[in-house]
Amino acid sequence: MSDNVYSVTEIVGTSTKSVEDAIAGAIATAVKTLKHLAWFEIVQTRGHTEDGKVAHYQVVMKIGFLYDSAAA
C-alpha cells in the first residue's frame, strides 16, 4: 500500500425524500467537480417538519479526496 494524501472538505446534502437520497445527491454532485473522491463521513443529520411530518432532510458530511500524485 502506498502513502496517500487526502484533502477533506465538508458538504451538505438535502432531500425531501430521505437521508439516503440526501447523501446520494451530495456525492453525485461532488464527483462532478472533485477527482478521486475516496470516502465520506456523516457528521450531522437534521431536518425540519411541516404540519407534524418530516418535510426535509439535511445531511452534513465530510468527504475525502485523494491528491493526484502524478501532479506532484
C-alpha angles and dihedrals in degrees: 000000000000126000112263135195120212134190118215125207134169124237135174123222122196135193141165090211110053148323089258091054090050090053094045093047093050093049092046090053095044094053090058091069106019123072122214098014102187111173147352135211125200108230101172139002122199143145144168136249135225123192091352095305134101107265104171140014123210123188123190112202141172115226127197125207128186120244111238105250091196089069093057 
